[in-house]
Amino acid sequence: MREPVAWAPSPSPPASRLAYAAAHVVADPLAAHLPGSPTALDWDATLGFRRHLWSYGLRVADAMDTAQRNAGLDWTAMAELIRRSAAEARAFGDCRAH
């Protein structure tokens, strides 16, 4: 094994292809996470990971991750994730956010 590679972000997004990342969410490590309780996410870490992906010119496809397709996130958390991700993408400068 070798040391991890640190990839430099591209100065501009890819022009010939659109690449989507099925970004995972980060659970709040301090929440109880009891069955039937609302989903508790670490919003700062979750959105920070999305900013990291956007810095490489990737788009984020919410609800592609299996944990986001009714296997971990409830509808309320999913709707909030999409709302926050879209707002963050606009603030980040990713005008491609829908």
C-alpha positions, 0 to 999 in steps of 0.5 A, a space after each residue: 500500500 502507498 500513501 493516498 493520492 491528493 488530487 488537485 481540483 480541475 480549474 474548470 468543470 469537465 466540458 465533454 461529459 457530465 459526471 454525477 456522484 452518488 454522494 453518501 450522507 454522514 450520520 450524526 454520531 451523537 444522535 440516538 438513532 433509535 428505530 422509528 426515530 427521525 433520521 439524524 444527519 451531520 449536516 456540516 459533514 454531509 454538505 462539506 462532502 458535497 462541496 468537495 465533490 463540486 470542487 472536482 466538477 462533479 454533480 451530485 445526484 441525491 437519492 442515488 445512494 441506496 441509503 437515500 432510497 428508503 433504506 436509511 433516510 426517511 422522507 422528511 430527511 430526504 426532502 431536507 437533504 435535497 433542499 439544503 444541497 440545492 441551496 448549498 450548490 447555488 451558494 458554492 457557485 454550481 449553477 447546474 443545481 436543480 
